[in-house]
């Protein structure tokens, strides 16, 4: 499983609310230690041919 909260540019993140879930959160909001809120859409990086 991919660590969905590991985005070094944003700092330590915590999920505030999950809007869509499929095996892991796909659309969710999270907050960093500075209090900034982010809306995140998770996407797979692998290309299936």
Buried (B, 14 or more C-beta within 10 A) or exposed (E): EEEBBEBEEBEEBEEEEBEEEEEEBBBBBBBBEEEEEEEBEEEEEEEEE
